[in-house]
């Protein structure tokens, strides 16, 4: 596939539109299913109250690290050391 470079975002051609009707829904379902297999959602469920944004960021980073360790264990990389 040839690579094109653009100096500005405005110079890029627009993406091809999705087809109308049921084929659009099927393509979107397929796209989201692929991403959920590659990168499952974080284990953050429910409503959480935080004192500040830093605490929320720490909680999210911990959830990302747990997901990294879980994926590494499931995929057999053996490392298990996440961010």
Residue pairs with C-beta under 8 A, 6 or more apart in sequence:
6 12
18 24
18 27
18 28
19 27
40 67
40 71
42 60
42 63
42 64
42 67
43 63
43 66
43 67
44 59
44 60
44 63
48 56
48 59
50 56
50 59
61 83
64 82
64 83
65 82
65 83
66 82
67 82
68 82
68 83
69 80
69 81
69 82
72 78
72 79
72 80
72 81
72 82
73 80
